[in-house]
Amino acid sequence: MDILLKKKYLLALLVLFFVLTACAIPFLAAAPSTPTSATASPSAPAETGTPSAPSTLTVCLGEEPNTLYPFSGPNDAALSVLAAIDEGPFDTIGYTYQPVILQQMPSLENGDAQIAPVSVTAGSKIVDADGNLTSLAAGVRVRPSGCRSDGCVVTYDGVSPLQMDQMVVTFRMRSDLTWSDGTPLTSEDSVYAYQLAADNNTPGSKFLVDRTQTYEAAGPSVTQWWGIPGYLDQTFMTNFFAPAPKHVWGQYKAADLPNMDIAARTPIGWGPYAIQEWIKGDHITLEKNQYYFRTSEGYPKFDQVVFRFITDPNTAISELTAGRCDILDPSIHLDTQVALLQQMQQGGEIHAYFVPSDSIEWLGLGITPATFDNGYSSANAERQDIFGDPRTRQAIALCLDRQKVVDTVLFGQTRVPTSFVPAGHPVYEPGLPDYKFDPTAGEQLLAQIGWRDLDGNPATPRVAAGVKNVKDGTPLKLNYYSTPAAQRRQVADILSQSLSQCGIGVNVQYFSQNDLYAPGPLGLLFGRRFDLIEYAMSTDNINPPCDWFTSLEIPNEANHWVGTNVSGYKNPDFDAACHAAQLALPGEQSFTDAYHQAQAIFASTLPSIPLYYRIKVAAARADICHFDLDPSANPMWNIEAFDKGSGCQQ
């Protein structure tokens, strides 16, 4: 896989790359010597009269959190709870980072991110020209200071003076932050979080830690990250380690924390709410954090938040209707209930929320099957070179009624992508061809290539007559592989019918997840043994994953059949554009230009055809306001602002 693209969360990303379904979607307590939850509150005048009942918001989750310890891989439900406890430290809204407990996001423009030359000598830890972490020695290829392309790479001779670029990023926290037990939150808590992340006994990826030269406090509310020379990180602005409560956890070993209640079940935070109780298998109750830094602004709006665990979507909707849930979190997988939610919204019963998720459903094209790796010969190939001409791939795209899939299967609540970059992303290129369903144009293009309708019967496949690298008389009949999930069956039915209008025969076959996603060389997807195949890819990286389609990502014997470019697409121009994008930094014009170029090449050559964005679905009672579902954000990103009833009129 392309090691030049930063993969801080490599293991998690590999799990996310291929979503295997289309639409289905005890702790050891230790007695701490310090408070473990925000039960303390400032002195307040004595109340008179009968106290009013606390206002409560009930959020229903699709599963019980697996852990609230941030280094143990919290699941989606846990991340929603953590957003109420640990706000930020920054949010991802509209594919851009927004500061929460930071005064600003570091950037090259505001000077909080800087690139400076630094002297390195033999034995220095560096990142080489290929993105590998290594020790500098004779024969190592490096980028000298100022070098941002492959043309200026040099091979170190082991003795000559050498300077390389080093990135230094400064993070400035708000000065009014306090833990929910009343203890001030300082930069030392962030440094402690880095030390935990770096501990060999702490689970999780060490990618960023290994590429960190120094992470230190530069003031009570200021930390600095120093990268290893040669490592210019595209997401440098996120290299702030979210604070961990050193005064609570610091007395324990890192190896013990994942199994301790104070870390995994009742961690303290700085956000709008603090944990009051966790009843296993039922709910978690949070109470208002009296030390929250936005209390003077009137936040949070509720006195309590209760997170209930409801796995069944039908039960969750019933609980919403009955008033026992105020919000249904996307972790409930409501994408099977879109029609019902739309109907309820039209009746004024609820608010339904539909946004594209970060997962794209793709139709893979077998451009270069694994059997072509040792050379192609039409005389003895198991399959003809049907997809070699980019125009054939364009014609197939024109003959796919993807909008009908969106309108019928997905109830019009998502959209057809034009590339691997979501619309609304800062580097999205809006001028790309979208290949709207046009069977007439598709037929004309196929005819130009040499795919002829010799019998005048659109119900029979076209045949090759002068198609490059395809034997004359070869029928244009393709095997379409998918899993048997209900949504994918609907999609395959619509797409196979629309392809037939262009004279493209389709043989749809359904395979179990184990068979479809089995490792290569025998697996259909990773073994590159298909004509057409439906699959999904997703990433949690905000930078567009152009490397999904680079030559280095082709699964093959040399890389143990691990890679995302399952079509076997090879295009040196695309590789170069993606490589240039990965060498640039946000804020540089070359960053935007390279991504625009990569998208343009993608759209004209179509290594794979994007079908639709999967839907992220949530719902809320009609009297709930300020719940704002964003495609790139945690669903609880602004939970402090959620309100109900009369508060919504303000």
C-alpha positions, 0 to 999 in steps of 0.5 A: 500500500502507498506508504506516502499517504499518512495512515495514522489509524492503519488497522482501523482504516483497513477494516473500513476499506471494504464494508462487507454488508450493503444494508444490515447493518467485564471491566475490573474496577480499581478504587481510585484515591481521587474523584472519578466523576463530576459530582462536585459543584460550585457553591450555590445559594440555598434554594427556596420552594419546590425544586423543578425536575431536572430536564432530561434528553434521551439519546438512543444508541444502536449498541452499548459502548464497548469502552470509553477509554479513548485508546481502546478503539471505541465503537460508534456508540462510544464515540457519541457518548465521548462527544458529550464528555470530551468535547472536541478537541476539534470538530470536523464540520463540512470536511474542515476542522473547527477548533473547540478547546483550541484557540485556532487550528494551526496552519501555515498561514497563521504561523502555528505550523512551520517548516524549518531546515534541520541538520541530520547526520548518519544515524539520525531517525528520519523519514526517507523519500518513500515515506519510510521511517528509518535511520539515515545511512549511506544509500538512503534516498532522502528529500533535502530541505526544500525538496517537494518532488521526486526530481530533487531526491538524493541518495545520501553518501553517509558523510556529506552535510545534509539538511532536511525539513522538519515540521513544528506545530504549536497548539494553543488551548483555551485558558479556561478549561477545567476537568469535570471534578474541578481540577484545571486542565493544562498542557501537561494533560495533553503531554500525558495523553501522548505518553499514554499513546506512546506506551507499548502497553497501550493499544492502538496504532503507533504511526503518529507516535513513531513519527513524533520527535518531541511532544512537549508543553510550551506553556500552561495551555500550549503544546508543541509537536515536532515531527521526525525530519522528512515527515511533512504531515498533511493532517499536521493540524490534528496532531494534538493529543486530546488531554487525559486526566493525569491527576486521576490516571497518572498513578496507574500503569498504562497496561491496567487502564483499559480494564479500569472503571475510571478509564473505561466506564467513568472517565472524567472530561471537560465537556458539557456533561459528566458520567453519573452511572452506567447500568450495563445492558441498559443505559448511561446517565450523564449530568451537567458539568458544573465546570463546563467552559461554556456555562456562562453562555447558557450551555448545556441546555439539559440537566441530564442526558441518558444514553439508552441501548436499543439494537432493533430499529423498529423498537427504536422508532416505537420508543421515539414515538412513545417519547422514551427516546428524544434522538435516535443516533445513526448507530441504530442503522435506520437506513432500512427504515427510510420510507417509514421515517419520511412518512412520519416526518411528513405527518409532523411526528418527527424530524428525520435526518439523511446525509451521505456517509463517508462510505461509497458503494462502487461497481468495480470493473475487472480492467486487469484481472490477476490472470493478465499480470504475466502478460495478456494474449487474446488467444489463451486468456481466460477472459478477453480484454473487455475493459482495456479501452477507457471508452468502454468504461465510460459507456458502461457508466452512461448505461448505469441508471444510478440515479434510479437506484438513488431515487428508488432504493435509497428514496432520493436521500443520497447522491451519485458521486462523480469521483472519490472526493465528496461534493462540499470538500474543499478540494472537490472539482465541480466541473467533472463529467457525471455520466448521467444515465443516457443509453443512447450515448452509451450505445453510440460510444460502444458502436464507435469502439466496435461493439456491434448490435448485429441482430438488431435485437437490444435484448441480446448482447452486442458482439465485438467486431474490431474491438482492440484486444478482443476476438471478433464475435465475443459477446458483451456479456458480463458477470456481476458479483455481489452479496445477497443483502436486500439492498444490493439485490435491488441495486443489481436488478436496476443496474442489470436492466439498465445495462441491457438497454445498451446491449450489455448482457449481465449475469448477476451472481450472489456470493456470501461475504466470506466468498466475495471478500476472501483473500487472494488469489482465490477470493473474487474481489482481492484476487481480482477475479471478476468482470463487475463487482459491487463493494464499498470503501470508506475512510476516516481520513479527511484528505481524499483517498486518491491512493485507492486507485494507484498502481501500488494498491493493486492486490497481487502476490508481491503484496500478499493480495492486500490493496484497494485497487481491485480493478488492477487500474494502472495509469502513470498520470494518475499515480503522479497526480496522486503522489503530488497531492500527497507531497503537498500540504493543505493551504498550498496551491499545489495541494488543491491543483494536484487533487483537481488533476487526479479527479479529472484523470479519474473521471476520464478513465474510470478505474471504478464506477462510484454508484452512490454514497451510503446514507447516514440516518438519524431521527428526533422528536418534533420538539427537539432542535439544534440537532445537526447531522453533518456528513463528516462529524460525530452526530453528537458534535454540538450536544451542548446546544440540543434543546427541546420545546420552548427553548427552540423558539428562542 
